[in-house]
């Protein structure tokens, strides 16, 4: 999925995967700060933001895609001061 669309039926590839190079280009030219991806899917946008050094927030209704995206970008949780 990293450089193309996922294959339907494959458990590790999102069926609507996006080309990482294209998303990196979009992030480079249009991201002005923290990027919010409310339909994160496999995490291509998060990976592009990580490569660009930009903060990003990803949300998805399917837990399996959230897990996959977290593994993809080696995401970790930050403690928030309350």
Order of alpha helices (4+ residues) and beta strands (2+ residues): alpha-beta-alpha-beta-alpha
